[in-house]
Amino acid sequence: MPSNKKQKEPKDAAVESVEQSSKPSQDMASKTNDSKTNKPDDVKKPNPPKPPYIVHRSRDGLKLIKSFHLEDNSVCSKEIVLVKSEDKDDRVENVCCSEDGEFVAWCDKNSIKCLRFDSQEIVFDQPNDTRSNCLAISPRSTKLITFNTMAAGDNLHFWDLTTQKRLTSMPFKKASQWKPIFSMNEEICLQHINSELVIYTSGNFEKPKHRLTQLKVNAFSLSSASFEPTQTCQHIYNKRVKHKNHYIAIYSVGVKGGPSIVKIYKYPNMVDCVTNKSFFKADSVKFSWSPSGSSMLLICQADFDKCGKSYYGEQSLNYLNVKGDSYFVKLPKEGAISHIEWYPSCDQEMFICVYGLMPAKVSLFNNKCEVMFNFGDQGGLFNETKFNPFGNLLAVYGFGNLAGQMCIWDFEKKKLISSMKVPETTGIEWCADGKHLLTSTTAPRLRVGNGFRLWHYTGSLIYENVGHSDPNQNLELYDVIWQPRPNLYKRPKIDSKATSHPNLISQSKLSKFQGSAGKYVPPSERNAASMTKPSYMNSAIGLTAGNRPIVGLESLTLNNTTKAGSRKAKKNKGNPDKTDKGQQQASAT
């Protein structure tokens, strides 16, 4: 072969080596040479995905923080300021991210804007003449919805995100239900208006395609809708977009002593229900669909507990699926249901439930509503859980009014990986890579110590940015959100190796909270570790305060001991041996 011939590409060389290895006439030397040309180092490795941004909204404005800098292995070292607020008039009212991770939208009193993450390009910019203070992006990033909670008249607006054209405006009264519910493929859009369910199709919001009027609608839920928050099931985003079956669950309160009812319809047939279930103890319900959209959990809440066990009413958990099966989930421990969460998979149906009086139980159930495993048996106070996007790591934590203990579990092996204490925490989110977590303290829930921290699942604190404990010097932080990055990362391998970033827990404000609490020491003894422990009961001088007897109570202990000895002697009057022993004890005292 001529020496000036270009070297073949690694892919061609690999194919050639396979063809040559199939020929029996080749010797071992040629096979060895071919294998040397096919080293893994010769094949170009794909570039690692860009780390997700952190959306940071505070009193000072809105900015994007680059979470991990691959060039120098730094954390949160680069910021992009989008809005800088000088006073209350130009403060950012709200912010949201699109479910596909392409856009971030925000609004203030002057304008409504939307930016593309990758190119930092403003793709939507309109004046906020409607004074909207809430906004949302449809699942496929084609529509932008804005809402004004304080205005009458046309306060709900639909925009085309590409053309920046306002599609329609309409009045909406219930601020708690303002957000329209889109299916993941945006085929249908649902709204709850005046006890009726209104369904729009094909992006036409001028006139509804269907209107459910034969049943009074108190609440509803769509099986193919987005999850809240959107980071929960982002690795199955493409699968859920392809779902063509849309099941709609309708809840109607019972009238004149009749039972409440839940009916499930399969769109577009809104006349005949697929399945239904009646409840006598259900003044309100909470729906939770599985990621596959074929099963759902119902938390039924009764306002009054007739048994008088709870001041807050009575709760029950029920399981339904579209095949018509239904189960009453029997919880082994009495108490309120704090949290339920489905395993993020379209193939396996399991769910976590946090229930019972404190310390609450954290149990894993299968689709037959049978307990498979208990996560909270190792001790601790927990009220919520959160799966990473891939479902192989589970965070079990107690935030809000609890002490802030957080445990990370290997879900597949049911093994505890790490445990840390993060007090005064109001929010937690998993990163799209499935290995890092973000914990935050935000206003208005707490107005002191606002900030956020980044953690590795092994328990290492890799970044901390926490404000002052003085409310006058504290930076009010309103939102800290991971950028969703669906179908970009691979399922992480779980091991106990520490991250490449240094662990900052020893330098953090949290260092004093880590480890066991130890034995409780009364306040009077905390500053007297070097002194002799005071004796509160001294048989010689009676009750004491420290080493000094309390005036008037010197003989209290002695009299009690003498009386106890005399009573014991009367009791053992018929037994000389016991009487002698009682007299000896009394004389000793």
Backbone torsions as a table, in degrees:
resi	resn	phi	psi	omega
1	MET	NA	140.5	178.8
2	PRO	-65.8	147.0	-174.5
3	SER	-75.8	-22.7	-176.5
4	ASN	-88.8	10.4	179.0
5	LYS	-74.3	140.5	-177.5
6	LYS	-68.1	145.4	177.7
7	GLN	-70.3	140.0	-177.9
8	LYS	-73.0	156.1	177.6
9	GLU	-67.2	153.9	-179.4
10	PRO	-56.7	-35.2	-178.8
11	LYS	-66.8	-43.8	178.6
12	ASP	-65.1	-39.0	179.1
13	ALA	-63.1	-37.6	179.1
14	ALA	-65.6	-41.6	179.0
15	VAL	-65.4	-42.2	-179.9
16	GLU	-63.0	-39.9	-179.4
17	SER	-65.2	-35.9	177.9
18	VAL	-66.4	-42.1	179.8
19	GLU	-65.4	-41.6	-179.2
20	GLN	-69.5	-34.3	-179.5
21	SER	-68.5	-19.4	178.9
22	SER	-81.7	-12.9	178.9
23	LYS	-84.0	128.0	-178.6
24	PRO	-74.7	-14.0	-176.0
25	SER	-81.4	-8.2	-178.6
26	GLN	-76.3	147.4	176.1
27	ASP	-92.8	174.2	-175.8
28	MET	-68.9	-28.4	-178.2
29	ALA	-66.1	-43.6	179.9
30	SER	-65.2	-35.6	178.1
31	LYS	-65.3	-38.4	179.7
32	THR	-66.4	-40.7	179.3
33	ASN	-64.8	-40.2	179.2
34	ASP	-64.8	-38.5	-179.5
35	SER	-67.9	-29.5	179.0
36	LYS	-70.1	-33.3	-179.7
37	THR	-74.7	-9.5	-177.2
38	ASN	-112.3	40.7	176.1
39	LYS	-70.4	149.5	177.7
40	PRO	-61.3	-24.1	-178.6
41	ASP	-69.5	-25.0	-178.6
42	ASP	-74.0	-24.2	-179.9
43	VAL	-84.0	130.0	-178.5
44	LYS	-70.4	127.5	177.5
45	LYS	-79.4	143.2	178.3
46	PRO	-65.7	145.9	179.4
47	ASN	-64.5	140.2	178.0
48	PRO	-64.5	148.6	-179.8
49	PRO	-65.0	151.1	178.4
50	LYS	-65.4	133.1	179.1
51	PRO	-62.5	146.6	-179.6
52	PRO	-71.8	152.0	174.7
53	TYR	-81.0	160.1	171.4
54	ILE	-112.2	120.8	178.9
55	VAL	-85.7	122.7	-171.6
56	HIS	-122.4	109.1	178.1
57	ARG	-113.1	124.2	-177.1
58	SER	-141.2	-174.1	177.9
59	ARG	-64.4	-26.9	-178.3
60	ASP	-85.2	-8.1	178.4
61	GLY	136.6	-155.3	-176.3
62	LEU	-128.3	134.8	178.8
63	LYS	-148.2	159.2	174.4
64	LEU	-106.8	132.1	179.5
65	ILE	-113.9	125.1	176.4
66	LYS	-76.5	116.2	-169.7
67	SER	-65.6	-50.3	-177.1
68	PHE	-130.2	129.0	178.9
69	HIS	-100.7	110.1	-172.4
70	LEU	-69.6	-27.9	-175.4
71	GLU	-66.8	-45.5	-177.4
72	ASP	-117.1	9.9	176.7
73	ASN	61.2	29.1	178.7
74	SER	-90.1	165.3	-176.8
75	VAL	-123.7	126.4	176.0
76	CYS	53.0	43.3	-177.1
77	SER	-96.9	-8.6	-177.6
78	LYS	-125.9	133.1	-179.4
79	GLU	-128.3	146.4	174.7
80	ILE	-123.3	111.5	-178.1
81	VAL	-82.3	121.2	178.2
82	LEU	-94.6	-42.7	179.3
83	VAL	-138.2	132.3	174.8
84	LYS	-113.9	116.3	-175.8
85	SER	-93.4	125.5	177.7
86	GLU	-92.7	-34.1	179.9
87	ASP	-147.5	-173.3	-176.0
88	LYS	-67.9	-26.1	-175.4
89	ASP	-68.1	-32.9	-179.5
90	ASP	-107.2	24.6	178.9
91	ARG	-74.1	142.0	178.7
92	VAL	-72.0	123.4	-175.2
93	GLU	-79.6	-40.4	-174.7
94	ASN	-158.3	160.3	179.5
95	VAL	-149.4	149.2	176.8
96	CYS	-153.4	157.9	177.5
97	CYS	-114.0	148.1	175.2
98	SER	-73.8	153.6	-175.2
99	GLU	-69.7	-27.2	177.7
100	ASP	-84.2	-0.8	176.6
101	GLY	77.8	14.0	-177.2
102	GLU	-86.9	-35.6	-169.0
103	PHE	-129.4	157.0	168.3
104	VAL	-131.5	131.8	-177.4
105	ALA	-121.7	147.9	178.1
106	TRP	-149.8	164.7	178.8
107	CYS	-143.5	145.8	169.9
108	ASP	-131.0	-167.8	-175.9
109	LYS	-71.5	-15.5	-175.3
110	ASN	-103.6	-35.5	-171.8
111	SER	-150.5	164.4	172.7
112	ILE	-121.7	124.2	-175.2
113	LYS	-132.1	155.5	176.0
114	CYS	-139.7	133.0	-174.9
115	LEU	-122.4	142.2	173.8
116	ARG	-85.6	128.1	-174.2
117	PHE	-60.5	-48.8	-169.9
118	ASP	-68.2	-46.7	-175.3
119	SER	-95.1	-5.3	-176.7
120	GLN	56.3	35.3	-177.8
121	GLU	-102.1	134.6	175.5
122	ILE	-78.0	115.5	-178.1
123	VAL	-103.0	-12.2	179.5
124	PHE	-144.2	127.0	-179.6
125	ASP	-150.9	106.6	-179.3
126	GLN	-134.6	146.3	176.6
127	PRO	-67.0	142.6	-178.4
128	ASN	-90.9	65.8	179.4
129	ASP	-73.8	-14.7	178.2
130	THR	-91.3	-1.7	-179.8
131	ARG	56.2	42.2	179.3
132	SER	-69.8	139.2	178.1
133	ASN	-125.2	6.2	173.8
134	CYS	-134.5	146.6	179.0
135	LEU	-154.1	158.3	-179.8
136	ALA	-153.4	154.8	178.4
137	ILE	-115.1	137.5	180.0
138	SER	-65.9	159.9	-172.7
139	PRO	-58.0	-32.0	-179.6
140	ARG	-103.7	16.3	172.2
141	SER	59.9	41.0	175.7
142	THR	-107.5	-23.4	-176.7
143	LYS	-125.4	147.4	172.9
144	LEU	-121.0	128.8	-178.2
145	ILE	-115.7	130.1	178.8
146	THR	-124.1	153.3	-175.2
147	PHE	-149.6	142.7	175.9
148	ASN	-112.5	115.8	-175.3
149	THR	-74.9	-18.7	-172.3
150	MET	-106.1	-1.7	-173.6
151	ALA	-104.3	153.1	172.4
152	ALA	-100.7	170.5	-179.1
153	GLY	80.3	-147.1	-178.4
154	ASP	-76.3	95.4	-177.4
155	ASN	-113.9	-1.8	177.7
156	LEU	-115.0	125.6	-171.7
157	HIS	-129.9	138.7	177.4
158	PHE	-112.0	129.5	-178.5
159	TRP	-122.1	147.9	169.5
160	ASP	-86.9	120.8	-173.0
161	LEU	-71.5	-23.2	-178.3
162	THR	-84.9	-49.1	-176.8
163	THR	-90.3	-8.6	-177.2
164	GLN	60.6	26.5	-179.6
165	LYS	-95.3	136.8	175.7
166	ARG	-78.3	120.1	-176.0
167	LEU	-79.0	-47.6	179.7
168	THR	-163.2	163.0	174.7
169	SER	-136.2	146.4	-177.6
170	MET	-152.2	156.2	175.6
171	PRO	-81.3	144.5	177.5
172	PHE	-146.1	130.3	-170.6
173	LYS	-95.2	-42.4	-173.4
174	LYS	-80.9	107.5	-178.1
175	ALA	-68.2	-28.0	-178.6
176	SER	-73.9	-15.7	-177.7
177	GLN	-123.6	28.8	-173.6
178	TRP	-68.8	-30.4	-170.8
179	LYS	-74.6	120.2	176.0
180	PRO	-66.0	146.5	-177.9
181	ILE	-100.5	110.8	177.3
182	PHE	-94.4	148.0	165.1
183	SER	-74.5	159.9	-175.1
184	MET	-62.2	-31.2	177.5
185	ASN	-91.2	4.5	178.7
186	GLU	60.3	25.5	176.9
187	GLU	-71.5	-38.0	179.8
188	ILE	-130.9	157.9	176.9
189	CYS	-139.2	131.5	-173.9
190	LEU	-114.7	144.8	175.2
191	GLN	-140.0	144.4	178.3
192	HIS	-103.1	107.6	-175.8
193	ILE	-128.1	115.8	173.8
194	ASN	51.9	54.8	177.5
195	SER	62.7	18.3	176.0
196	GLU	-123.7	151.5	176.2
197	LEU	-103.5	120.6	-178.1
198	VAL	-109.2	132.3	-176.1
199	ILE	-121.7	122.6	174.2
200	TYR	-103.6	150.6	-179.5
201	THR	-132.4	152.9	172.3
202	SER	56.4	30.9	176.9
203	GLY	72.1	13.2	178.7
204	ASN	-96.8	106.0	-176.6
205	PHE	-102.8	5.5	178.7
206	GLU	-75.3	-41.0	-177.0
207	LYS	-137.9	127.5	-179.7
208	PRO	-69.4	145.9	178.1
209	LYS	-78.6	-40.2	179.6
210	HIS	-132.3	151.6	176.3
211	ARG	-141.8	114.7	-177.8
212	LEU	-86.0	109.4	-176.3
213	THR	-119.6	-13.5	-176.3
214	GLN	-75.6	-8.5	-178.4
215	LEU	-137.9	133.5	176.9
216	LYS	-71.1	120.8	-175.2
217	VAL	-96.9	114.6	174.2
218	ASN	-97.1	-26.8	176.5
219	ALA	-160.5	156.6	179.0
220	PHE	-149.3	166.3	177.8
221	SER	-155.7	142.0	-178.6
222	LEU	-108.2	131.1	-174.9
223	SER	-67.8	-33.3	-175.7
224	SER	-99.0	21.3	-179.2
225	ALA	-82.6	171.4	178.6
226	SER	-71.2	154.7	174.5
227	PHE	-92.4	152.7	175.9
228	GLU	-118.6	123.2	-6.0
229	PRO	-74.4	165.9	-174.4
230	THR	-69.7	-17.0	-179.0
231	GLN	-72.3	-10.7	-170.6
232	THR	-63.8	-51.4	-174.2
233	CYS	-121.0	39.5	-173.9
234	GLN	-71.3	-22.2	-180.0
235	HIS	-75.5	-13.4	174.6
236	ILE	-111.4	27.0	-179.2
237	TYR	-59.6	-47.4	-178.2
238	ASN	-64.0	-37.6	178.7
239	LYS	-64.9	-41.4	-177.3
240	ARG	-73.2	-27.9	176.0
241	VAL	-66.6	-32.1	-178.6
242	LYS	-80.8	-6.0	178.8
243	HIS	-62.6	128.0	179.1
244	LYS	-105.8	-13.8	178.9
245	ASN	-90.0	126.1	179.9
246	HIS	-118.9	111.7	177.0
247	TYR	-104.4	135.4	-177.4
248	ILE	-119.9	121.4	178.3
249	ALA	-97.5	130.8	-178.7
250	ILE	-118.6	132.5	175.8
251	TYR	-113.4	130.3	179.4
252	SER	-129.6	128.5	-177.9
253	VAL	-73.7	141.6	178.5
254	GLY	-66.0	150.4	-177.5
255	VAL	-117.6	135.4	175.7
256	LYS	55.1	51.1	177.0
257	GLY	81.1	-2.1	178.6
258	GLY	-77.1	164.5	-178.5
259	PRO	-75.8	151.0	169.4
260	SER	-75.4	157.2	-174.3
261	ILE	-139.4	145.3	173.2
262	VAL	-120.1	124.6	179.2
263	LYS	-120.1	142.9	178.5
264	ILE	-116.6	124.1	178.9
265	TYR	-111.6	151.3	173.9
266	LYS	-106.5	113.6	-177.9
267	TYR	-64.8	138.3	12.5
268	PRO	-95.7	5.5	179.4
269	ASN	-80.1	99.4	-178.9
270	MET	-104.7	21.1	178.3
271	VAL	-107.0	-50.0	-178.7
272	ASP	-100.5	123.7	-178.9
273	CYS	-83.2	152.1	177.8
274	VAL	-75.5	-44.2	178.8
275	THR	-154.9	161.6	177.5
276	ASN	-151.1	160.6	179.4
277	LYS	-149.8	137.8	-178.9
278	SER	-102.9	148.9	-180.0
279	PHE	-137.8	134.2	175.3
280	PHE	-93.1	-26.0	-179.9
281	LYS	-111.8	72.2	-178.7
282	ALA	-153.8	93.6	173.6
283	ASP	-84.7	-20.7	175.3
284	SER	-156.5	158.1	-179.3
285	VAL	-135.4	156.4	172.1
286	LYS	-123.6	127.9	-178.3
287	PHE	-95.1	148.5	173.4
288	SER	-149.6	103.9	-180.0
289	TRP	-83.0	148.0	173.9
290	SER	-73.1	158.3	179.3
291	PRO	-59.2	-29.1	178.2
292	SER	-75.1	-18.0	179.8
293	GLY	77.5	18.1	-178.6
294	SER	-111.5	-11.4	-179.8
295	SER	-137.5	158.9	179.5
296	MET	-149.2	155.5	174.4
297	LEU	-111.4	142.8	179.6
298	LEU	-123.2	121.5	170.2
299	ILE	-97.9	111.6	-179.9
300	CYS	-95.8	128.9	-176.7
301	GLN	-117.4	122.4	171.9
302	ALA	-101.4	134.0	-175.0
303	ASP	-68.2	-29.2	-177.5
304	PHE	-125.0	137.4	175.5
305	ASP	-97.8	109.3	-177.0
306	LYS	-66.7	-25.0	178.8
307	CYS	-78.0	-15.3	179.3
308	GLY	76.5	18.1	-179.4
309	LYS	-79.9	-28.3	-175.6
310	SER	-136.1	137.4	176.9
311	TYR	-72.7	-24.5	-174.1
312	TYR	-93.6	13.2	178.1
313	GLY	95.5	-159.9	-174.1
314	GLU	-131.9	140.9	-179.8
315	GLN	-123.9	152.8	174.2
316	SER	-147.1	153.5	-178.3
317	LEU	-118.1	129.8	-178.2
318	ASN	-130.0	149.9	-179.7
319	TYR	-117.9	133.0	176.0
320	LEU	-134.8	151.5	170.5
321	ASN	-135.4	169.8	-174.0
322	VAL	-74.8	-9.7	176.5
323	LYS	-81.4	-11.4	-179.9
324	GLY	106.0	-2.1	178.8
325	ASP	-77.8	144.7	177.0
326	SER	-147.5	143.4	-179.7
327	TYR	-136.2	146.1	167.4
328	PHE	-93.0	119.0	-176.5
329	VAL	-79.9	110.5	179.8
330	LYS	-85.1	114.8	-178.9
331	LEU	-92.0	128.9	-174.9
332	PRO	-65.9	-16.4	-176.2
333	LYS	-126.4	137.4	179.4
334	GLU	-74.9	148.6	178.0
335	GLY	137.1	179.3	-176.5
336	ALA	-73.3	154.6	174.6
337	ILE	-92.2	111.7	-175.2
338	SER	-83.3	-34.9	-170.0
339	HIS	-164.1	144.1	170.1
340	ILE	-133.8	147.6	-178.9
341	GLU	-154.6	134.5	177.9
342	TRP	-84.7	149.3	171.9
343	TYR	-67.9	127.8	-172.7
344	PRO	-75.4	76.2	179.0
345	SER	-152.3	144.1	176.4
346	CYS	-87.3	-9.3	-175.4
347	ASP	-102.8	-33.3	-177.1
348	GLN	-115.1	133.1	180.0
349	GLU	-110.6	106.8	173.9
350	MET	-140.7	158.0	178.8
351	PHE	-147.3	154.2	178.1
352	ILE	-104.6	140.0	176.0
353	CYS	-133.1	131.5	174.8
354	VAL	-108.3	119.8	-170.5
355	TYR	-151.7	165.7	173.8
356	GLY	96.0	165.1	175.5
357	LEU	-67.4	155.3	-178.5
358	MET	-66.9	135.6	-2.4
359	PRO	-73.8	128.0	-175.5
360	ALA	-71.7	157.4	176.2
361	LYS	-95.5	144.6	177.6
362	VAL	-120.2	105.0	-171.0
363	SER	-119.6	147.3	174.7
364	LEU	-102.5	128.2	-179.6
365	PHE	-116.4	149.0	172.3
366	ASN	-92.6	-174.3	-177.2
367	ASN	-76.5	-0.3	170.6
368	LYS	-100.5	8.2	178.0
369	CYS	64.0	35.9	176.5
370	GLU	-105.6	139.9	-179.7
371	VAL	-70.4	125.9	179.2
372	MET	-102.9	-33.3	-176.8
373	PHE	-163.1	150.5	176.1
374	ASN	-115.4	123.2	-177.1
375	PHE	-90.9	-19.5	-174.0
376	GLY	-97.9	12.3	-175.8
377	ASP	-72.7	-15.9	-179.4
378	GLN	-79.0	-1.1	179.3
379	GLY	99.2	151.2	-179.7
380	GLY	128.0	160.8	179.2
381	LEU	-108.8	115.6	-175.3
382	PHE	-129.9	150.7	175.6
383	ASN	-137.6	-4.8	178.6
384	GLU	-151.8	165.1	174.3
385	THR	-137.7	163.3	176.0
386	LYS	-155.6	121.5	174.6
387	PHE	-77.2	149.3	167.8
388	ASN	-73.9	166.4	-173.8
389	PRO	-57.7	-23.1	-177.4
390	PHE	-96.6	-11.8	176.5
391	GLY	81.9	5.0	179.6
392	ASN	-95.9	-5.0	174.2
393	LEU	-128.8	142.0	-178.9
394	LEU	-130.4	126.9	174.3
395	ALA	-98.1	123.7	176.5
396	VAL	-114.5	123.4	-171.1
397	TYR	-147.6	163.1	176.8
398	GLY	-128.3	93.1	-178.4
399	PHE	-110.1	-174.9	-178.3
400	GLY	81.6	-114.3	-179.0
401	ASN	-90.6	8.8	178.1
402	LEU	-101.8	176.8	-169.6
403	ALA	-73.8	-17.0	177.0
404	GLY	97.4	27.8	176.7
405	GLN	-77.1	137.5	-179.2
406	MET	-134.1	129.5	179.5
407	CYS	-122.7	139.0	177.6
408	ILE	-110.3	126.7	-176.9
409	TRP	-114.5	142.2	164.4
410	ASP	-78.3	107.1	-170.7
411	PHE	-68.4	-35.7	-176.8
412	GLU	-71.2	-41.1	-179.7
413	LYS	-91.6	-5.6	-177.5
414	LYS	54.0	48.7	-175.7
415	LYS	-123.6	134.4	178.2
416	LEU	-75.4	125.0	-177.9
417	ILE	-96.1	-48.3	-175.7
418	SER	-152.3	160.9	177.9
419	SER	-145.7	134.3	179.1
420	MET	-144.9	164.0	179.0
421	LYS	-116.3	123.2	-178.0
422	VAL	-128.6	77.7	-177.5
423	PRO	-68.4	161.3	177.8
424	GLU	58.0	40.0	178.9
425	THR	-104.8	136.9	-178.6
426	THR	-112.7	-16.4	-177.4
427	GLY	-151.0	155.9	178.9
428	ILE	-148.5	140.2	177.5
429	GLU	-145.2	143.4	174.2
430	TRP	-86.4	146.1	173.0
431	CYS	-75.8	159.9	-179.3
432	ALA	-65.4	-22.3	179.5
433	ASP	-76.4	-10.7	177.8
434	GLY	77.6	6.6	-176.7
435	LYS	-116.9	-19.3	-175.5
436	HIS	-119.7	150.1	178.3
437	LEU	-123.4	155.5	175.2
438	LEU	-124.2	122.4	173.6
439	THR	-112.5	142.6	-173.5
440	SER	-139.5	155.6	171.7
441	THR	-124.2	113.2	-170.9
442	THR	-125.4	159.7	174.2
443	ALA	-92.0	154.2	6.0
444	PRO	-87.4	2.7	-179.8
445	ARG	-59.1	-45.1	174.2
446	LEU	-136.9	135.4	-178.7
447	ARG	-109.7	12.9	174.5
448	VAL	-128.0	148.9	177.3
449	GLY	63.5	29.8	179.6
450	ASN	-67.3	142.5	179.7
451	GLY	162.7	-170.3	180.0
452	PHE	-146.3	160.3	179.6
453	ARG	-135.0	148.0	174.6
454	LEU	-110.9	134.4	-177.4
455	TRP	-125.7	149.1	165.9
456	HIS	-94.3	151.2	-174.0
457	TYR	-64.3	-16.0	177.1
458	THR	-78.6	-3.0	178.5
459	GLY	102.9	3.2	-179.7
460	SER	-81.8	131.4	173.5
461	LEU	-88.1	115.0	-174.6
462	ILE	-105.5	-12.4	176.8
463	TYR	-159.7	144.4	178.6
464	GLU	-144.8	130.7	174.8
465	ASN	-141.4	92.8	-174.3
466	VAL	-121.8	138.5	-177.3
467	GLY	-80.8	-168.5	-174.8
468	HIS	-82.6	152.5	178.1
469	SER	-79.1	-11.5	177.4
470	ASP	-85.5	123.7	-178.6
471	PRO	-59.0	-30.1	-179.1
472	ASN	-72.8	-26.5	-179.2
473	GLN	-104.7	-1.8	-176.4
474	ASN	-77.4	142.1	173.8
475	LEU	-85.9	114.4	-179.8
476	GLU	-70.9	117.7	-179.5
477	LEU	-109.9	128.3	-174.7
478	TYR	-104.7	-40.2	-177.3
479	ASP	-143.9	138.1	169.4
480	VAL	-134.4	112.4	-169.9
481	ILE	-128.8	134.0	170.4
482	TRP	-73.7	142.0	170.1
483	GLN	-71.8	124.6	176.2
484	PRO	-66.6	139.9	176.1
485	ARG	-134.6	74.5	-175.0
486	PRO	-68.5	141.3	174.0
487	ASN	57.4	31.0	-179.9
488	LEU	-107.5	-34.2	-177.3
489	TYR	-104.1	155.1	174.8
490	LYS	-90.7	161.3	179.7
491	ARG	-61.7	122.5	-176.1
492	PRO	-73.0	146.2	174.1
493	LYS	-84.2	135.8	-175.0
494	ILE	-95.5	121.8	172.8
495	ASP	-144.6	173.7	-177.6
496	SER	-96.7	10.0	180.0
497	LYS	-71.4	142.9	-179.8
498	ALA	-73.7	157.9	177.9
499	THR	-71.9	163.4	178.9
500	SER	-71.8	-17.4	177.8
501	HIS	-81.2	145.1	179.9
502	PRO	-67.0	148.8	178.4
503	ASN	-84.6	119.3	-175.6
504	LEU	-98.5	14.0	-173.7
505	ILE	-65.7	-33.0	-179.3
506	SER	-71.0	-25.8	178.9
507	GLN	-93.9	-3.2	-174.4
508	SER	-87.0	165.4	173.5
509	LYS	-69.4	-14.1	-179.0
510	LEU	-84.8	-4.9	-174.6
511	SER	-61.2	-34.2	-178.1
512	LYS	-74.2	-14.8	-179.5
513	PHE	-93.2	-14.1	-175.8
514	GLN	-77.2	158.4	-178.9
515	GLY	85.6	179.8	-178.1
516	SER	-75.9	152.2	-178.5
517	ALA	-71.6	-26.0	-179.4
518	GLY	79.7	-175.0	-177.7
519	LYS	-77.5	141.2	179.4
520	TYR	-70.0	131.8	178.8
521	VAL	-117.2	126.2	179.1
522	PRO	-61.1	153.8	-178.9
523	PRO	-58.8	-32.4	-178.1
524	SER	-70.2	-16.4	-177.4
525	GLU	-107.2	-5.3	-173.3
526	ARG	-70.0	-31.3	-178.6
527	ASN	-101.3	13.7	-177.7
528	ALA	-126.1	44.4	-177.8
529	ALA	-68.5	-32.4	-178.5
530	SER	-84.2	-14.0	-178.7
531	MET	-88.2	162.8	177.0
532	THR	-69.0	136.8	-179.1
533	LYS	-62.2	130.5	-179.0
534	PRO	-68.4	146.4	178.2
535	SER	-102.2	118.2	-178.2
536	TYR	-86.8	-18.3	178.6
537	MET	-130.3	110.5	179.2
538	ASN	-121.4	119.5	-175.6
539	SER	-66.0	-20.8	-176.8
540	ALA	-83.8	-38.7	-173.5
541	ILE	-119.6	5.1	177.1
542	GLY	85.5	-154.2	-178.8
543	LEU	-70.7	138.4	-177.8
544	THR	-131.0	159.0	169.4
545	ALA	-116.2	101.9	-169.3
546	GLY	73.5	-125.0	176.8
547	ASN	-103.2	5.4	-177.8
548	ARG	-103.2	133.7	177.9
549	PRO	-71.1	147.1	176.6
550	ILE	-81.8	126.2	-175.9
551	VAL	-63.5	130.8	179.0
552	GLY	93.0	-12.5	-178.3
553	LEU	-120.4	20.2	-176.0
554	GLU	-64.9	-36.7	-173.5
555	SER	-99.7	9.3	-175.6
556	LEU	-65.8	-45.9	-178.7
557	THR	-68.3	-39.6	-179.3
558	LEU	-64.3	-43.5	179.4
559	ASN	-64.5	-40.2	179.1
560	ASN	-63.3	-39.3	-179.9
561	THR	-67.0	-41.0	179.7
562	THR	-64.7	-42.9	178.9
563	LYS	-63.9	-39.1	178.8
564	ALA	-64.5	-38.4	178.8
565	GLY	-66.8	-38.8	179.9
566	SER	-67.9	-38.5	178.2
567	ARG	-65.3	-37.3	179.0
568	LYS	-68.4	-34.8	178.8
569	ALA	-67.3	-40.9	177.3
570	LYS	-63.9	-36.7	-179.0
571	LYS	-67.0	-34.2	-177.6
572	ASN	-102.3	31.5	-177.0
573	LYS	-63.8	-36.3	-178.4
574	GLY	-79.5	-9.0	-177.7
575	ASN	-115.0	105.9	-176.1
576	PRO	-62.9	-36.5	-177.1
577	ASP	-63.6	-46.5	-178.7
578	LYS	-68.0	-34.1	179.1
579	THR	-64.9	-42.1	178.0
580	ASP	-61.5	-41.6	-179.9
581	LYS	-65.1	-39.2	178.5
582	GLY	-64.6	-39.5	178.5
583	GLN	-66.6	-37.4	178.8
584	GLN	-64.0	-40.8	179.7
585	GLN	-66.6	-40.2	180.0
586	ALA	-65.1	-40.8	179.0
587	SER	-67.4	-32.5	178.5
588	ALA	-66.0	-36.8	178.9
589	THR	-74.1	NA	NA
